[in-house]
């Protein structure tokens, strides 16, 4: 059987960490998976239906830097990396 790969978390850098956390928490009715710490939080769907939204505090936006990425989850990391390459 082929491995299953899914989007586990949508990760974004943000300058205004507290505002972004409050916005996404309220907009999606998500809750922190763990308390926010050191400018990092994972917000999760309490119903388990949607992907996590992870926020990473940065001091300033950096031109040319990818400020958004997807964390992919799978039970077969090595197999999926090989398949995707």
N, CA, C and O atoms as CSV, one atom per row, in Angstrom:
chain,resi,resn,atom,element,x,y,z
A,1,UNK,N,N,0.844,-1.184,0.000
A,1,UNK,CA,C,0.000,0.000,0.000
A,1,UNK,C,C,0.891,1.250,0.000
A,1,UNK,O,O,1.883,1.301,0.727
A,2,UNK,N,N,0.553,2.230,-0.789
A,2,UNK,CA,C,1.327,3.463,-0.890
A,2,UNK,C,C,1.187,4.291,0.384
A,2,UNK,O,O,0.139,4.291,1.031
A,3,UNK,N,N,2.253,4.989,0.727
A,3,UNK,CA,C,2.233,5.864,1.896
A,3,UNK,C,C,1.259,7.012,1.652
A,3,UNK,O,O,1.006,7.405,0.513
A,4,UNK,N,N,0.734,7.525,2.721
A,4,UNK,CA,C,-0.189,8.661,2.664
A,4,UNK,C,C,0.565,9.904,3.106
A,4,UNK,O,O,1.231,9.896,4.141
A,5,UNK,N,N,0.461,10.962,2.334
A,5,UNK,CA,C,1.095,12.230,2.687
A,5,UNK,C,C,0.001,13.282,2.767
A,5,UNK,O,O,-0.909,13.311,1.939
A,6,UNK,N,N,0.099,14.150,3.778
A,6,UNK,CA,C,-0.931,15.177,3.951
A,6,UNK,C,C,-0.295,16.455,4.484
A,6,UNK,O,O,0.799,16.431,5.048
A,7,UNK,N,N,-0.983,17.553,4.300
A,7,UNK,CA,C,-0.549,18.814,4.873
A,7,UNK,C,C,-0.898,18.754,6.351
A,7,UNK,O,O,-2.067,18.655,6.721
A,8,UNK,N,N,0.121,18.815,7.186
A,8,UNK,CA,C,-0.101,18.778,8.629
A,8,UNK,C,C,-0.173,20.163,9.219
A,8,UNK,O,O,-0.916,20.401,10.172
A,9,UNK,N,N,0.604,21.089,8.653
A,9,UNK,CA,C,0.642,22.441,9.197
A,9,UNK,C,C,1.010,23.431,8.108
A,9,UNK,O,O,1.891,23.174,7.289
A,10,UNK,N,N,0.332,24.556,8.108
A,10,UNK,CA,C,0.671,25.680,7.254
A,10,UNK,C,C,1.437,26.638,8.153
A,10,UNK,O,O,0.898,27.137,9.141
A,11,UNK,N,N,2.698,26.892,7.808
A,11,UNK,CA,C,3.599,27.661,8.669
A,11,UNK,C,C,3.865,29.019,8.034
A,11,UNK,O,O,4.215,29.101,6.857
A,12,UNK,N,N,3.699,30.074,8.806
A,12,UNK,CA,C,3.949,31.409,8.292
A,12,UNK,C,C,4.777,32.227,9.277
A,12,UNK,O,O,4.589,32.142,10.491
A,13,UNK,N,N,5.686,33.010,8.739
A,13,UNK,CA,C,6.429,33.970,9.543
A,13,UNK,C,C,5.553,35.196,9.741
A,13,UNK,O,O,4.777,35.556,8.856
A,14,UNK,N,N,5.673,35.840,10.896
A,14,UNK,CA,C,4.883,37.046,11.127
A,14,UNK,C,C,5.645,38.008,12.019
A,14,UNK,O,O,6.341,37.604,12.950
A,15,UNK,N,N,5.498,39.284,11.716
A,15,UNK,CA,C,6.129,40.336,12.499
A,15,UNK,C,C,5.256,40.656,13.714
A,15,UNK,O,O,5.770,40.847,14.816
A,16,UNK,N,N,3.960,40.713,13.516
A,16,UNK,CA,C,3.030,41.038,14.598
A,16,UNK,C,C,2.422,39.739,15.146
A,16,UNK,O,O,1.252,39.435,14.915
A,17,UNK,N,N,3.232,39.001,15.863
A,17,UNK,CA,C,2.895,37.652,16.324
A,17,UNK,C,C,1.577,37.605,17.103
A,17,UNK,O,O,0.701,36.807,16.768
A,18,UNK,N,N,1.418,38.429,18.120
A,18,UNK,CA,C,0.214,38.368,18.963
A,18,UNK,C,C,-1.049,38.679,18.164
A,18,UNK,O,O,-2.082,38.038,18.356
A,19,UNK,N,N,-0.964,39.669,17.262
A,19,UNK,CA,C,-2.124,40.020,16.432
A,19,UNK,C,C,-2.477,38.876,15.485
A,19,UNK,O,O,-3.650,38.547,15.309
A,20,UNK,N,N,-1.448,38.267,14.872
A,20,UNK,CA,C,-1.698,37.149,13.953
A,20,UNK,C,C,-2.293,35.955,14.701
A,20,UNK,O,O,-3.219,35.307,14.213
A,21,UNK,N,N,-1.757,35.671,15.882
A,21,UNK,CA,C,-2.270,34.548,16.656
A,21,UNK,C,C,-3.737,34.789,17.026
A,21,UNK,O,O,-4.565,33.889,16.883
A,22,UNK,N,N,-4.058,35.980,17.494
A,22,UNK,CA,C,-5.444,36.293,17.851
A,22,UNK,C,C,-6.359,36.222,16.628
A,22,UNK,O,O,-7.468,35.695,16.712
A,23,UNK,N,N,-5.893,36.753,15.488
A,23,UNK,CA,C,-6.711,36.729,14.274
A,23,UNK,C,C,-7.055,35.303,13.864
A,23,UNK,O,O,-8.229,34.977,13.689
A,24,UNK,N,N,-6.039,34.445,13.706
A,24,UNK,CA,C,-6.289,33.084,13.228
A,24,UNK,C,C,-7.041,32.246,14.258
A,24,UNK,O,O,-7.863,31.404,13.897
A,25,UNK,N,N,-6.764,32.473,15.523
A,25,UNK,CA,C,-7.486,31.753,16.575
A,25,UNK,C,C,-8.979,32.093,16.495
A,25,UNK,O,O,-9.829,31.204,16.538
A,26,UNK,N,N,-9.284,33.380,16.380
A,26,UNK,CA,C,-10.682,33.810,16.332
A,26,UNK,C,C,-11.346,33.489,15.002
A,26,UNK,O,O,-12.491,33.040,14.976
A,27,UNK,N,N,-10.638,33.716,13.890
A,27,UNK,CA,C,-11.222,33.488,12.563
A,27,UNK,C,C,-11.586,32.024,12.352
A,27,UNK,O,O,-12.658,31.724,11.826
A,28,UNK,N,N,-10.704,31.107,12.757
A,28,UNK,CA,C,-10.924,29.682,12.509
A,28,UNK,C,C,-11.457,28.929,13.721
A,28,UNK,O,O,-11.799,27.749,13.631
A,29,UNK,N,N,-11.526,29.627,14.865
A,29,UNK,CA,C,-11.915,29.002,16.139
A,29,UNK,C,C,-10.946,27.876,16.509
A,29,UNK,O,O,-11.336,26.865,17.093
A,30,UNK,N,N,-9.676,28.078,16.154
A,30,UNK,CA,C,-8.616,27.129,16.486
A,30,UNK,C,C,-8.124,27.402,17.910
A,30,UNK,O,O,-8.334,28.484,18.458
A,31,UNK,N,N,-7.475,26.411,18.487
A,31,UNK,CA,C,-6.919,26.524,19.830
A,31,UNK,C,C,-5.439,26.170,19.788
A,31,UNK,O,O,-5.016,25.383,18.941
A,32,UNK,N,N,-4.640,26.746,20.700
A,32,UNK,CA,C,-3.223,26.381,20.730
A,32,UNK,C,C,-3.040,24.904,21.096
A,32,UNK,O,O,-3.672,24.402,22.025
A,33,UNK,N,N,-2.175,24.227,20.359
A,33,UNK,CA,C,-1.836,22.836,20.682
A,33,UNK,C,C,-1.047,22.802,21.978
A,33,UNK,O,O,-1.246,21.926,22.820
A,34,UNK,N,N,-0.145,23.774,22.128
A,34,UNK,CA,C,0.645,24.003,23.340
A,34,UNK,C,C,0.644,25.514,23.563
A,34,UNK,O,O,0.383,26.264,22.622
A,35,UNK,N,N,0.926,25.980,24.768
A,35,UNK,CA,C,1.007,27.430,24.964
A,35,UNK,C,C,2.081,28.048,24.049
A,35,UNK,O,O,3.131,27.447,23.822
A,36,UNK,N,N,1.808,29.244,23.534
A,36,UNK,CA,C,2.784,29.948,22.704
A,36,UNK,C,C,4.051,30.159,23.519
A,36,UNK,O,O,3.998,30.523,24.694
A,37,UNK,N,N,5.197,29.925,22.872
A,37,UNK,CA,C,6.468,30.066,23.583
A,37,UNK,C,C,7.551,30.537,22.619
A,37,UNK,O,O,7.726,29.971,21.540
A,38,UNK,N,N,8.269,31.573,23.017
A,38,UNK,CA,C,9.401,32.047,22.229
A,38,UNK,C,C,9.037,32.505,20.829
A,38,UNK,O,O,9.842,32.372,19.907
A,39,UNK,N,N,7.833,33.043,20.654
A,39,UNK,CA,C,7.432,33.498,19.321
A,39,UNK,C,C,7.017,32.380,18.394
A,39,UNK,O,O,7.115,32.523,17.175
A,40,UNK,N,N,6.559,31.278,18.939
A,40,UNK,CA,C,6.127,30.132,18.134
A,40,UNK,C,C,4.848,29.568,18.728
A,40,UNK,O,O,4.736,29.413,19.944
A,41,UNK,N,N,3.885,29.263,17.872
A,41,UNK,CA,C,2.657,28.608,18.325
A,41,UNK,C,C,2.113,27.735,17.207
A,41,UNK,O,O,2.250,28.056,16.027
A,42,UNK,N,N,1.500,26.637,17.592
A,42,UNK,CA,C,0.769,25.776,16.669
A,42,UNK,C,C,-0.703,25.875,17.055
A,42,UNK,O,O,-1.091,25.500,18.162
A,43,UNK,N,N,-1.514,26.379,16.138
A,43,UNK,CA,C,-2.957,26.430,16.359
A,43,UNK,C,C,-3.574,25.233,15.664
A,43,UNK,O,O,-3.233,24.932,14.520
A,44,UNK,N,N,-4.484,24.545,16.348
A,44,UNK,CA,C,-5.081,23.334,15.790
A,44,UNK,C,C,-6.598,23.436,15.770
A,44,UNK,O,O,-7.208,24.140,16.574
A,45,UNK,N,N,-7.177,22.724,14.843
A,45,UNK,CA,C,-8.628,22.604,14.734
A,45,UNK,C,C,-9.090,21.675,15.850
A,45,UNK,O,O,-8.703,20.507,15.867
A,46,UNK,N,N,-9.910,22.162,16.785
A,46,UNK,CA,C,-10.342,21.294,17.885
A,46,UNK,C,C,-11.139,20.079,17.413
A,46,UNK,O,O,-11.225,19.075,18.120
A,47,UNK,N,N,-11.721,20.174,16.215
A,47,UNK,CA,C,-12.462,19.042,15.662
A,47,UNK,C,C,-11.586,18.076,14.884
A,47,UNK,O,O,-12.047,17.009,14.477
A,48,UNK,N,N,-10.316,18.441,14.673
A,48,UNK,CA,C,-9.383,17.570,13.969
A,48,UNK,C,C,-9.588,17.486,12.471
A,48,UNK,O,O,-9.066,16.571,11.835
A,49,UNK,N,N,-10.334,18.415,11.887
A,49,UNK,CA,C,-10.623,18.346,10.454
A,49,UNK,C,C,-9.608,19.103,9.602
A,49,UNK,O,O,-9.226,18.624,8.534
A,50,UNK,N,N,-9.166,20.273,10.052
A,50,UNK,CA,C,-8.287,21.112,9.241
A,50,UNK,C,C,-6.832,20.959,9.619
A,50,UNK,O,O,-6.509,20.403,10.669
A,51,UNK,N,N,-5.947,21.455,8.760
A,51,UNK,CA,C,-4.517,21.409,9.089
A,51,UNK,C,C,-4.199,22.413,10.197
A,51,UNK,O,O,-4.968,23.342,10.445
A,52,UNK,N,N,-3.081,22.217,10.847
A,52,UNK,CA,C,-2.612,23.174,11.842
A,52,UNK,C,C,-2.192,24.465,11.146
A,52,UNK,O,O,-1.822,24.457,9.972
A,53,UNK,N,N,-2.252,25.568,11.880
A,53,UNK,CA,C,-1.699,26.843,11.449
A,53,UNK,C,C,-0.583,27.149,12.450
A,53,UNK,O,O,-0.845,27.326,13.640
A,54,UNK,N,N,0.659,27.209,11.970
A,54,UNK,CA,C,1.798,27.486,12.846
A,54,UNK,C,C,2.333,28.873,12.540
A,54,UNK,O,O,2.517,29.236,11.379
A,55,UNK,N,N,2.582,29.644,13.588
A,55,UNK,CA,C,3.060,31.010,13.448
A,55,UNK,C,C,4.446,31.123,14.066
A,55,UNK,O,O,4.692,30.629,15.166
A,56,UNK,N,N,5.348,31.782,13.341
A,56,UNK,CA,C,6.725,31.963,13.755
A,56,UNK,C,C,7.055,33.452,13.743
A,56,UNK,O,O,7.036,34.088,12.689
A,57,UNK,N,N,7.361,34.010,14.922
A,57,UNK,CA,C,7.689,35.438,15.007
A,57,UNK,C,C,9.046,35.706,14.354
A,57,UNK,O,O,10.025,35.002,14.604
A,58,UNK,N,N,9.079,36.743,13.508
A,58,UNK,CA,C,10.331,37.239,12.942
A,58,UNK,C,C,10.414,38.732,13.257
A,58,UNK,O,O,9.392,39.392,13.450
A,59,UNK,N,N,11.636,39.255,13.308
A,59,UNK,CA,C,11.826,40.681,13.626
A,59,UNK,C,C,11.371,41.583,12.483
A,59,UNK,O,O,10.783,42.642,12.706
A,60,UNK,N,N,11.654,41.144,11.253
A,60,UNK,CA,C,11.245,41.916,10.080
A,60,UNK,C,C,11.145,40.971,8.902
A,60,UNK,O,O,11.771,39.911,8.877
A,61,UNK,N,N,10.353,41.371,7.934
A,61,UNK,CA,C,10.241,40.579,6.703
A,61,UNK,C,C,11.531,40.708,5.923
A,61,UNK,O,O,12.102,41.793,5.815
A,62,UNK,N,N,11.984,39.588,5.381
A,62,UNK,CA,C,13.228,39.565,4.627
A,62,UNK,C,C,12.917,39.348,3.150
A,62,UNK,O,O,12.376,38.303,2.788
A,63,UNK,N,N,13.248,40.316,2.284
A,63,UNK,CA,C,13.007,40.136,0.843
A,63,UNK,C,C,13.714,38.877,0.332
A,63,UNK,O,O,14.863,38.610,0.685
A,64,UNK,N,N,13.021,38.124,-0.490
A,64,UNK,CA,C,13.586,36.920,-1.071
A,64,UNK,C,C,13.436,35.687,-0.203
A,64,UNK,O,O,13.730,34.579,-0.650
A,65,UNK,N,N,12.984,35.859,1.030
A,65,UNK,CA,C,12.789,34.723,1.926
A,65,UNK,C,C,11.368,34.199,1.770
A,65,UNK,O,O,10.419,34.976,1.658
A,66,UNK,N,N,11.229,32.892,1.765
A,66,UNK,CA,C,9.912,32.276,1.702
A,66,UNK,C,C,9.274,32.386,3.080
A,66,UNK,O,O,9.719,31.731,4.022
A,67,UNK,N,N,8.236,33.206,3.208
A,67,UNK,CA,C,7.601,33.450,4.497
A,67,UNK,C,C,6.425,32.537,4.781
A,67,UNK,O,O,5.738,32.703,5.789
A,68,UNK,N,N,6.186,31.569,3.897
A,68,UNK,CA,C,5.085,30.630,4.074
A,68,UNK,C,C,5.526,29.277,3.536
A,68,UNK,O,O,6.089,29.196,2.445
A,69,UNK,N,N,5.276,28.226,4.287
A,69,UNK,CA,C,5.570,26.885,3.783
A,69,UNK,C,C,4.606,25.877,4.402
A,69,UNK,O,O,3.938,26.167,5.394
A,70,UNK,N,N,4.545,24.709,3.811
A,70,UNK,CA,C,3.693,23.625,4.298
A,70,UNK,C,C,4.557,22.588,4.989
A,70,UNK,O,O,5.601,22.203,4.464
A,71,UNK,N,N,4.139,22.132,6.151
A,71,UNK,CA,C,4.755,20.966,6.785
A,71,UNK,C,C,3.946,19.755,6.337
A,71,UNK,O,O,2.745,19.671,6.596
A,72,UNK,N,N,4.604,18.825,5.669
A,72,UNK,CA,C,3.934,17.618,5.188
A,72,UNK,C,C,4.159,16.493,6.186
A,72,UNK,O,O,5.271,16.310,6.682
A,73,UNK,N,N,3.104,15.738,6.479
A,73,UNK,CA,C,3.171,14.639,7.435
A,73,UNK,C,C,2.985,13.325,6.687
A,73,UNK,O,O,2.137,13.225,5.800
A,74,UNK,N,N,3.771,12.329,7.042
A,74,UNK,CA,C,3.647,10.996,6.456
A,74,UNK,C,C,4.241,9.976,7.416
A,74,UNK,O,O,5.056,10.323,8.271
A,75,UNK,N,N,3.842,8.741,7.280
A,75,UNK,CA,C,4.413,7.650,8.073
A,75,UNK,C,C,5.665,7.086,7.418
A,75,UNK,O,O,6.380,6.295,8.033
A,76,UNK,N,N,5.944,7.486,6.161
A,76,UNK,CA,C,7.093,6.959,5.421
A,76,UNK,C,C,7.894,8.119,4.832
A,76,UNK,O,O,7.859,8.355,3.625
A,77,UNK,N,N,8.604,8.828,5.678
A,77,UNK,CA,C,9.335,10.023,5.252
A,77,UNK,C,C,10.344,9.694,4.148
A,77,UNK,O,O,10.344,10.344,3.102
A,78,UNK,N,N,11.185,8.714,4.361
A,78,UNK,CA,C,12.223,8.386,3.384
A,78,UNK,C,C,11.610,7.996,2.040
A,78,UNK,O,O,12.079,8.437,0.991
A,79,UNK,N,N,10.573,7.178,2.069
A,79,UNK,CA,C,9.913,6.758,0.834
A,79,UNK,C,C,9.293,7.900,0.076
A,79,UNK,O,O,9.373,7.957,-1.151
A,80,UNK,N,N,8.662,8.828,0.811
A,80,UNK,CA,C,8.033,9.972,0.172
A,80,UNK,C,C,9.063,10.949,-0.380
A,80,UNK,O,O,8.855,11.517,-1.452
A,81,UNK,N,N,10.176,11.158,0.335
A,81,UNK,CA,C,11.235,12.026,-0.176
A,81,UNK,C,C,11.768,11.449,-1.478
A,81,UNK,O,O,11.942,12.178,-2.455
A,82,UNK,N,N,12.027,10.152,-1.500
A,82,UNK,CA,C,12.523,9.489,-2.722
A,82,UNK,C,C,11.505,9.637,-3.848
A,82,UNK,O,O,11.871,9.975,-4.974
A,83,UNK,N,N,10.255,9.393,-3.558
A,83,UNK,CA,C,9.194,9.490,-4.579
A,83,UNK,C,C,9.107,10.908,-5.136
A,83,UNK,O,O,8.986,11.081,-6.349
A,84,UNK,N,N,9.165,11.907,-4.291
A,84,UNK,CA,C,9.012,13.283,-4.743
A,84,UNK,C,C,10.245,13.800,-5.479
A,84,UNK,O,O,10.129,14.638,-6.372
A,85,UNK,N,N,11.424,13.302,-5.107
A,85,UNK,CA,C,12.626,13.711,-5.829
A,85,UNK,C,C,12.647,13.093,-7.206
A,85,UNK,O,O,13.585,13.320,-7.970
